[in-house]
Amino acid sequence: MEARRRIHAALTVVVIVLVTSSYGRHVAKAPMLKMDQALLTFHNQLSEGVQVFYTSDYCYKCLYQHLASVKPNNNNASAVISTRFTLTLQVERRTRNETLCRWSQTYEEGGHYSVWIQISEADSKPSCTRTVDKSPDNAYLPLVVAALLLAIMALLFVVVPYIYRRRCTSKCIKTICCQAPEYSVDNGRVNTSEASKAKPPRLLSLDTFRGFSLTLMVFVNYGGGGYWFFQHAPWNGLTVADLVMPWFVFIIGTSVVLAFRSMQRKGVSRLQLLRKITWRTVVLLMLGFCFLNYSPRDGPLSWSWLRVPGVLQRLGFTYFVLSLLQTFWGQKEIPLRAHHWWNPVQDVFLYWPQWLIIILLETLWLCLTFLLHVPDCPTGYLGAGGIGDNGLYPNCTGGAAGYIDRWMFGDNMYRYPTCKEMYHTTQPFDPEGVLGTINSIVMGFLGMQAGKIIICFKEMNFHILCRFLVWAFVLGISAAILSKCTRDGGFIPVNKNLWSLSYVTCMGCFSFLLLGSMYFVIDVKSWWGGQPFIYPGMNSIFVYVGHSLLGFYFPFSWEMRFQSSHWEWLLQSLWGTLLWVLIAYLLYRKRFFLKI
C-alpha cells in the first residue's frame, strides 16, 4: 500500500509538471476581476527569465513599475491590470538590462489577454505576440441604458409640461413646473409703486444652473457608477467630476451680485450686510469642519489628523471675500445711460476697485506659485511628485501649494489625494488648500461679472447673451494659450487639485456658455422651466449637507454584491441622486427652503 501511494504521488507530480511547464496552462483558477480590471497572462517560451514593467500613459513622465516576473522554458505568469487608461508595457531580460519588446494598448474591462514571448521565425529575435483569450465586457452598456432612461424622463419633464402650458389645460402642471420664488434683477429704472405691486421675475436659469451642478455633484460623490471620467483626474487634465465645484463657485458670485444689490436697494445698511456675511461664513465653516470633514467610518476622532480645509470651508471663505467686494465697492444704482465712452464696458468700468483687488490677488497667486522657494524642489514646480517627472521630485507634490498647506496644517490635511494611487505619492495634499482658495475667489468673481452684465443690461437680452459669448471666448482662448491645448505640456496645465489659472479660465468659459444657454432657453424663450434641477437648486445647502451626511446609509446606498461590472454601482449612484432630487421637490411643494 505504501509503495502504491508513492507511485501515485509521483505520477501526480509528473502530470502537474507537464501541465504547468511544458504547455504553460493554468492550474489555479483565474482571479475574480472587478470593475476596470482585465487579466493579462505572459507566456515565456525563451530559455531565460524575463521581467515585465508598465506605466500609465496618463502618468506624466512616470517611472516604469514592476508588473510580473516570468520563469523560462514555457512558464507563465498572470497579472491583473487596470483598464482605465492606456498602458505602456515593456518586457526585459532578467539577467541583462535589455528591452525585448514594448507596446502601448488600452485594455478593456473583463477581458483576458495573453502575451507570447518567443523567438521570431523571421529574424530569430525575441518578439511579443498579443492575443485575446476572452472577449471583454461592454463596460459602457449600463451607461447607455441609463442615458436612454434619463432621456425619456427628460421628455416627461420638459416636452409634456411645455405642451400643457401652451394649451393652458392644467393649472397643476403650471404650479409644479413653472412657479418659483424670485430674485430681483431690476435696475432702478422702474416706478416704485409698480415694483411694490409686482415683484420682478426671478432668474430661473441661475437656480437651474445651481441645481444642475448640485445634482451632478451628488452623482459624482456617490461614485458616478464607478466610471473613471466621473471621478477626479489623477493630476493634470479634466473630467466630469472636475467641472462641478467651479460651477458652484461661479453661481455664488452671480448670486452675491443680484442678492446684495436687491438688499441694498431695500435700505439694508452696510453694517447689517456685514453681520449677515459673517454669520453665513461662520455657519458654512462650522458645517464643513464639524460635520463633513469627519465620518464615523473614520474611527475614533483624533484632533491630530482631523482635516482643517474642506469644500464648505472654501465656499464659505470665497463667499466672504466676494460679499465684502460687493458690499464696499458694489453699485447700488446703475447710472442712467448717457453718452460716456465707457458705456460699452460699464459692467467693468463701474467696478474698477473690485478688478484692482482681484488682479492683486491673482498676482499674489502667480508669485507664490512660481517664485516661492520650496526645499529640495525646483522653483515653480506644478507636478504631482512621486514617480512622476522621472522620479526626480518624489516629495514635491503640488509644489508651493502643497508646501504652504503642509507648513500651515501639518497632518490636518486630506490624506488621500487623487494622485496617490497613480503617482505613488507619500506627501499629503489637500485640493481645498490655501493657495487654491485665491483662484477660487477669482472664479467666483467671474460669476460676479455675469451678474453685473445681467444688471447693467437689463431687458437687453441680445446684449447679455453677446457679452456672455465674448467672455466665454476670451476665457477659452486664455485657457488654450496657458495650457497649449495639452494636458501636461502647457505653461500652466489645467489642474483641479491646484486650481491653476488655466483651470479657472477654462471653467469660466464653460460657466458663461452654460449659464448663457440656460438664460436663453429658460428666461428669454420660456421653453423650459428648469425641472427637475430647479428644485435642488433652491435648497442647495440642505441637499449638499444631507447627501454628505447620509450618503453611506440606506436607502441612499447599500452593500454591493456585483462588483465585477458597473451595473449595480451605476444603479446605486443614480438611485441616491434621484432620491435627493425627489426630496428637494417635496420640500419645494411644502415651500421649505433652508437658508443661512
C-alpha positions in Angstrom: 0.0 0.0 0.0 2.8 2.4 0.9 4.5 1.7 -2.4 1.3 2.3 -4.3 0.8 5.7 -2.6 4.4 6.7 -3.5 3.9 5.7 -7.1 0.5 7.6 -7.3 2.1 10.7 -5.7 5.0 10.6 -8.2 2.6 10.3 -11.1 0.6 13.2 -9.8 3.7 15.4 -9.6 4.7 14.4 -13.2 1.3 15.3 -14.5 1.3 18.7 -12.7 4.8 19.5 -14.1 3.8 18.6 -17.6 0.7 20.8 -17.4 2.4 23.8 -16.0 5.9 23.7 -17.5 5.6 22.0 -20.9 2.4 23.7 -22.0 2.2 26.7 -19.8 -1.5 26.2 -19.0 -3.3 27.5 -15.8 -3.8 25.2 -12.9 -5.2 27.8 -10.5 -8.5 29.4 -11.2 -8.3 32.8 -12.8 -8.8 35.6 -10.3 -12.2 37.3 -9.9 -11.9 40.6 -11.8 -13.6 43.8 -10.6 -14.6 46.9 -12.4 -12.0 48.4 -14.6 -9.8 45.3 -14.5 -8.5 42.8 -17.0 -6.3 39.7 -16.8 -3.0 39.7 -18.7 -1.0 36.4 -18.9 2.6 36.3 -20.1 3.8 33.0 -21.7 7.6 32.8 -21.8 8.9 30.4 -24.4 12.5 31.7 -24.1 15.3 29.8 -22.3 15.8 32.7 -19.9 13.6 34.5 -17.5 12.0 37.9 -18.3 10.5 40.8 -16.3 7.5 42.9 -17.3 7.2 46.6 -16.4 4.4 49.0 -17.1 3.4 52.7 -16.8 0.2 54.5 -17.5 0.1 56.9 -20.4 -1.9 59.3 -18.1 1.0 59.4 -15.6 3.3 62.2 -16.8 7.0 61.0 -17.3 6.4 58.3 -14.7 9.0 55.6 -13.9 8.2 52.1 -15.1 6.7 49.8 -12.3 7.3 46.1 -12.0 4.3 44.0 -13.1 5.4 40.4 -13.3 8.4 38.0 -13.5 8.2 35.0 -15.8 10.4 32.0 -15.5 11.9 30.5 -18.6 11.0 27.4 -20.6 7.3 27.7 -21.3 6.3 29.1 -17.9 3.7 31.7 -17.5 2.6 34.4 -15.1 -0.6 36.4 -14.8 -1.3 39.9 -13.5 -4.5 41.9 -13.0 -4.2 45.3 -14.8 -6.2 48.5 -14.8 -8.4 49.3 -17.9 -8.9 53.0 -17.0 -6.1 54.4 -19.1 -3.8 53.3 -21.9 -0.8 51.3 -20.6 2.7 51.0 -22.0 4.3 47.6 -21.2 7.9 46.7 -21.5 9.5 43.2 -21.4 13.1 42.9 -20.3 15.6 40.1 -19.9 16.0 39.2 -16.2 19.8 38.9 -16.4 20.6 41.9 -18.7 19.1 45.3 -18.9 17.8 44.7 -22.4 14.4 45.6 -23.7 12.9 42.7 -25.7 9.6 44.5 -26.7 7.5 47.5 -25.8 3.9 48.4 -26.7 1.0 50.6 -25.7 -2.5 49.3 -25.5 -5.9 50.2 -24.0 -7.3 47.0 -22.4 -11.0 46.6 -21.8 -12.9 45.6 -18.7 -13.3 41.9 -18.0 -11.1 40.8 -20.9 -8.4 38.0 -20.7 -5.3 38.7 -22.7 -2.1 36.8 -23.4 1.3 37.8 -24.5 3.5 35.1 -26.0 7.2 35.9 -25.6 9.1 33.8 -28.2 11.7 33.7 -30.9 10.5 35.1 -34.1 10.9 32.8 -37.1 11.6 35.7 -39.4 14.7 37.2 -37.8 15.4 34.8 -34.9 14.9 37.6 -32.4 12.6 37.7 -29.4 9.2 39.0 -30.1 5.9 39.5 -28.2 2.7 38.3 -29.8 -0.6 39.5 -28.2 -3.8 37.5 -28.3 -7.3 37.8 -26.7 -8.3 34.7 -24.7 -11.7 36.0 -23.6 -13.6 38.9 -25.1 -14.1 41.9 -22.8 -17.4 43.1 -21.5 -19.1 46.2 -22.8 -18.4 48.4 -19.8 -20.4 51.3 -21.3 -23.6 49.4 -21.8 -25.0 50.4 -18.4 -24.3 54.0 -19.1 -26.1 53.8 -22.5 -29.2 52.2 -20.9 -29.2 54.8 -18.1 -28.8 57.6 -20.7 -31.8 56.4 -22.6 -33.9 56.1 -19.4 -32.9 59.6 -18.4 -33.7 60.9 -21.9 -37.2 59.5 -21.5 -37.5 61.2 -18.1 -36.3 64.5 -19.7 -39.1 64.3 -22.2 -41.6 63.9 -19.4 -40.2 66.9 -17.5 -39.7 69.2 -20.5 -41.8 68.4 -23.5 -45.0 67.3 -21.8 -45.3 70.3 -19.4 -44.4 72.6 -22.3 -47.3 71.2 -24.4 -49.7 71.5 -21.5 -48.6 75.1 -20.8 -49.1 76.0 -24.4 -52.6 74.6 -24.4 -53.3 76.1 -21.0 -55.1 72.9 -19.9 -53.5 72.2 -16.5 -53.2 74.6 -13.6 -51.5 71.9 -11.5 -48.8 71.3 -14.1 -48.1 75.0 -14.2 -47.7 75.2 -10.4 -45.3 72.3 -10.3 -43.2 73.2 -13.3 -43.2 76.9 -13.7 -43.6 78.8 -10.5 -40.7 79.6 -8.1 -39.6 82.3 -5.6 -38.0 85.3 -7.2 -34.7 87.1 -7.4 -34.9 90.8 -8.0 -32.8 91.8 -11.0 -34.4 95.2 -11.7 -32.0 98.1 -12.2 -33.9 101.0 -10.6 -35.5 102.3 -13.7 -39.0 101.2 -12.9 -41.7 103.0 -11.0 -41.6 102.4 -7.2 -45.3 101.9 -6.9 -45.3 99.4 -9.7 -42.4 97.5 -8.1 -44.4 97.2 -4.9 -47.3 95.7 -6.7 -45.4 93.0 -8.6 -42.0 91.5 -7.8 -39.5 91.4 -10.7 -39.2 87.9 -12.2 -36.7 85.5 -10.6 -33.8 84.4 -12.6 -34.8 80.8 -13.0 -31.7 80.0 -15.1 -29.5 80.7 -12.1 -31.4 78.3 -9.9 -31.4 75.7 -12.6 -27.6 76.1 -13.1 -27.1 75.7 -9.4 -29.4 72.7 -9.3 -27.7 71.1 -12.3 -24.3 71.5 -10.7 -25.5 70.2 -7.4 -27.2 67.1 -8.9 -24.1 66.3 -10.8 -22.1 66.7 -7.6 -24.3 64.3 -5.7 -24.0 61.7 -8.6 -20.2 62.1 -8.6 -19.9 61.9 -4.8 -22.0 58.7 -4.8 -19.4 57.1 -7.1 -20.6 58.0 -10.6 -21.2 54.4 -11.4 -17.6 53.6 -11.0 -16.6 55.2 -14.3 -13.2 56.9 -14.2 -14.4 60.1 -16.0 -17.0 60.6 -13.2 -14.1 60.8 -10.8 -11.5 63.5 -10.4 -8.4 63.5 -12.6 -5.3 61.9 -11.0 -3.5 65.2 -11.5 -3.5 67.3 -14.7 -6.5 67.1 -17.0 -10.2 67.4 -16.8 -13.0 65.0 -16.1 -16.7 65.5 -15.5 -16.2 65.5 -11.7 -13.8 68.4 -12.1 -16.5 70.6 -13.6 -18.8 70.7 -10.6 -17.2 72.8 -7.9 -16.1 75.7 -10.0 -19.6 75.9 -11.5 -20.9 76.2 -7.9 -18.4 78.9 -7.1 -19.4 80.8 -10.2 -23.0 80.7 -9.2 -22.1 82.0 -5.7 -20.6 85.0 -7.4 -23.6 85.7 -9.6 -26.0 85.3 -6.6 -24.0 87.7 -4.5 -24.3 90.5 -7.0 -28.0 90.0 -7.6 -29.0 89.4 -3.9 -26.8 92.2 -2.4 -27.9 94.8 -4.8 -31.5 93.9 -4.1 -30.9 94.2 -0.3 -29.0 97.5 -0.7 -31.9 99.0 -2.7 -34.3 97.9 0.1 -32.3 100.0 2.5 -30.3 97.3 4.3 -27.3 99.1 5.9 -23.7 98.1 5.3 -23.4 97.0 9.0 -26.4 94.7 8.6 -24.9 93.2 5.5 -21.6 92.6 7.3 -23.4 90.8 10.1 -25.2 88.7 7.6 -22.0 87.9 5.7 -20.1 87.0 8.9 -23.0 84.7 10.1 -23.2 82.8 6.9 -19.5 82.4 6.6 -19.2 81.1 10.2 -22.1 78.6 9.6 -20.5 77.3 6.4 -17.1 76.9 8.1 -18.6 75.1 11.1 -20.7 72.8 8.9 -17.7 71.8 6.9 -15.3 71.4 9.8 -17.6 69.7 12.3 -19.9 67.6 10.2 -18.4 66.9 6.7 -14.7 66.5 7.4 -15.3 63.6 9.7 -17.3 60.4 9.4 -17.9 57.7 12.0 -16.4 55.3 9.4 -13.0 57.1 10.1 -12.9 55.6 13.6 -12.4 57.4 16.9 -12.0 61.2 16.3 -8.5 62.5 16.8 -7.5 66.1 16.6 -4.1 65.1 15.5 -5.3 64.1 12.0 -8.7 65.9 11.6 -8.8 67.7 8.3 -9.0 71.5 8.5 -9.6 72.5 4.9 -12.7 71.3 3.1 -15.3 72.1 0.4 -17.6 74.1 2.5 -14.7 75.9 4.2 -13.5 77.0 0.8 -17.0 78.0 -0.3 -17.5 79.9 2.9 -14.3 81.9 2.6 -14.9 82.6 -1.1 -18.4 83.8 -0.3 -17.0 86.1 2.5 -14.5 87.8 0.2 -16.9 88.2 -2.7 -19.5 89.6 -0.4 -17.1 92.1 1.0 -16.2 93.2 -2.5 -19.8 93.7 -3.3 -20.7 95.4 0.0 -17.9 98.1 -0.2 -17.5 98.5 -4.0 -20.8 97.3 -5.5 -23.1 99.7 -7.3 -26.4 100.3 -5.6 -27.8 102.2 -8.6 -26.7 101.9 -12.2 -26.3 105.4 -13.7 -28.7 106.4 -16.4 -27.4 105.7 -19.9 -25.6 108.8 -21.2 -23.0 109.3 -23.9 -20.0 108.1 -22.0 -17.0 106.5 -23.6 -17.2 103.6 -21.1 -20.9 102.7 -21.8 -20.0 99.6 -23.8 -17.9 98.3 -20.8 -19.8 99.8 -17.9 -20.1 96.4 -16.3 -16.3 96.5 -15.9 -15.6 100.2 -15.5 -18.1 100.9 -12.7 -16.5 98.2 -10.6 -12.8 99.1 -11.2 -11.9 98.8 -7.4 -13.0 95.2 -7.4 -11.0 94.4 -10.5 -7.9 96.0 -8.9 -8.2 93.8 -5.9 -8.7 90.6 -8.0 -5.7 91.5 -10.1 -3.6 91.9 -7.0 -4.9 88.5 -5.6 -4.0 86.7 -8.9 -0.6 88.4 -8.9 -0.1 87.0 -5.4 -1.0 83.5 -6.6 1.4 83.7 -9.5 4.3 85.0 -7.4 3.8 82.4 -4.7 3.4 79.6 -7.2 6.4 80.4 -9.4 8.8 82.3 -7.1 8.4 80.7 -3.7 11.4 78.6 -2.8 10.4 75.1 -1.8 13.2 73.0 -0.1 14.5 70.2 -2.4 12.1 71.1 -5.2 12.5 73.2 -8.3 11.0 76.7 -8.2 7.7 76.9 -9.9 7.1 73.1 -9.8 3.5 72.1 -10.6 3.8 68.3 -10.8 2.5 65.5 -8.6 5.8 64.3 -7.4 6.1 60.6 -6.5 7.2 58.6 -9.5 6.3 61.4 -11.9 8.9 63.6 -13.7 11.2 60.5 -13.9 11.1 60.2 -10.1 13.3 63.3 -9.6 11.0 65.1 -7.1 9.2 62.4 -5.1 8.4 64.7 -2.1 7.3 67.8 -4.1 3.6 67.1 -4.6 1.8 70.3 -5.5 5.0 72.5 -5.4 4.4 75.7 -3.5 0.7 74.9 -2.9 1.5 71.7 -1.1 4.4 73.2 0.8 2.3 76.1 2.2 -0.5 73.7 3.3 1.9 71.3 5.0 3.5 74.2 6.8 0.2 75.6 8.0 -1.8 72.4 8.7 0.7 69.7 9.2 -1.1 66.4 9.3 -4.6 68.1 9.4 -5.0 67.7 5.7 -6.6 65.4 3.2 -4.7 62.1 3.3 -5.8 60.5 0.1 -5.1 62.9 -2.9 -6.2 61.8 -6.3 -2.6 61.5 -7.4 -1.7 59.0 -4.6 -2.6 55.8 -6.5 -1.2 56.6 -9.9 1.9 58.6 -8.9 2.7 56.6 -5.7 3.0 59.8 -3.7 3.8 59.9 0.0 3.1 63.5 0.8 -0.4 64.7 1.9 -2.0 67.2 -0.4 -5.3 69.0 0.1 -7.2 70.1 -3.1 -9.0 72.7 -0.9 -5.8 74.2 0.3 -4.8 77.8 1.0 -3.3 78.8 -2.4 -6.1 77.3 -4.4 -8.6 79.4 -2.5 -7.2 82.6 -4.2 -8.2 81.2 -7.6 -11.5 80.1 -6.1 -12.2 83.8 -5.4 -11.2 84.7 -8.9 -13.6 82.0 -10.2 -16.4 83.5 -8.1 -15.5 86.9 -9.3 -16.2 85.7 -12.9 -19.6 84.7 -11.7 -20.0 88.2 -10.2 -19.2 89.6 -13.7 -22.1 87.6 -15.1 -24.4 89.1 -12.5 -23.2 92.6 -13.4 -23.9 92.0 -17.0 -27.5 91.0 -16.2 -27.9 94.1 -14.1 -26.3 96.6 -16.4 -28.1 95.4 -19.5 -31.5 94.5 -18.0 -34.1 93.7 -20.6 -31.4 93.8 -23.3 -31.2 90.0 -23.8 -29.2 90.2 -27.0 -26.5 92.3 -25.3 -26.5 90.0 -22.3 -26.0 86.9 -24.5 -23.4 88.6 -26.7 -21.4 89.6 -23.6 -21.6 86.1 -22.2 -20.2 84.7 -25.5 -17.4 87.3 -25.6 -16.4 86.4 -22.0 -16.5 82.7 -22.9 -14.4 83.3 -26.0 -11.8 85.4 -24.1 -11.5 82.9 -21.2 -11.4 79.9 -23.6 -8.6 81.4 -25.6 -6.7 82.2 -22.4 -7.0 78.6 -21.2 -5.9 77.3 -24.6 -2.8 79.6 -24.5 -1.9 78.8 -20.9 -2.3 75.0 -21.4 -1.0 74.9 -25.1 -4.1 72.7 -25.7 -2.3 69.8 -24.0 -2.8 68.0 -20.7 0.7 68.2 -19.3 2.8 70.3 -21.7 1.4 73.8 -21.2 2.8 76.9 -19.4 0.2 76.3 -16.7 -1.6 72.9 -17.1 -5.3 72.6 -16.3 -5.3 71.2 -12.8 -8.2 71.0 -10.4 -6.1 70.0 -7.4 -4.1 73.2 -7.7 -7.0 75.3 -9.1 -4.5 76.5 -11.6 -5.1 79.7 -13.6 -5.7 77.8 -16.8 -8.3 75.6 -14.9 -10.1 78.8 -13.7 -10.2 80.3 -17.2 -11.3 77.1 -18.8 -14.1 76.6 -16.2 -15.1 80.3 -16.6 -15.5 79.7 -20.3 -17.8 76.7 -19.7 -19.7 78.6 -17.0 -20.6 81.5 -19.2 -21.6 79.2 -22.0 -23.8 77.1 -19.8 -25.4 80.0 -17.9 -26.0 81.8 -21.2 -27.6 78.8 -22.8 -29.9 78.3 -19.8 -30.7 82.0 -19.7 -31.8 81.9 -23.3 -33.8 78.7 -23.1 -35.5 79.4 -19.7 -35.7 83.2 -19.1 -35.8 84.5 -22.6 -37.7 81.9 -24.6 -39.5 80.1 -21.7 -39.0 76.8 -23.5 -38.1 75.1 -20.2 -39.0 75.7 -16.6 -35.7 74.2 -15.2 -37.2 71.0 -14.0 -36.1 68.9 -12.2 -32.8 70.7 -11.5 -34.5 73.9 -10.2 -35.7 72.0 -7.1 -32.3 71.1 -5.6 -31.1 74.4 -6.8 -33.5 76.2 -4.5 -32.5 74.1 -1.5 -28.8 73.7 -2.2 -27.5 73.8 1.4 -30.0 71.1 2.6 -29.2 68.8 -0.3 -25.4 69.2 -0.1 -25.2 68.7 3.6 -27.8 65.9 3.6 -26.3 63.9 0.9 -22.9 64.2 2.5 -24.1 63.0 6.0 -26.5 60.3 4.9 -24.8 59.0 1.8 -23.5 55.9 3.5 -26.8 54.9 4.9 -29.8 53.0 3.4 -31.8 53.8 1.2 -29.2 56.1 -0.4 -26.6 53.2 -0.6 -26.2 49.6 0.3 -23.5 46.9 0.3 -23.0 46.0 -3.3 -22.7 42.3 -4.3 -21.9 42.5 -8.0 -18.6 44.3 -8.2 -17.4 42.9 -11.5 -19.4 45.4 -13.6 -20.8 48.9 -13.4 -24.5 47.9 -13.4 -25.1 47.9 -9.6 -22.8 50.8 -8.8 -24.4 52.9 -11.5 -27.9 52.0 -10.2 -26.9 53.0 -6.7 -25.4 56.3 -7.8 -28.5 57.2 -9.9 -30.9 56.0 -7.2 -29.2 58.1 -4.5 -29.2 61.1 -6.7 -32.8 60.7 -7.8 -33.8 60.4 -4.1 -32.3 63.8 -3.3 -33.9 65.4 -6.3 -37.3 63.9 -5.1 -36.7 65.2 -1.6 -35.9 68.6 -2.9 -39.1 68.6 -5.0 -41.2 67.6 -2.0 -39.6 70.4 0.1 -40.4 72.8 -2.8 -44.0 71.7 -2.7 -44.1 72.4 1.0 -42.4 75.8 0.5 -39.5 74.8 2.8 -36.2 76.4 1.8 -33.2 76.0 4.2 -31.3 79.3 4.3 -28.4 80.5 6.5 
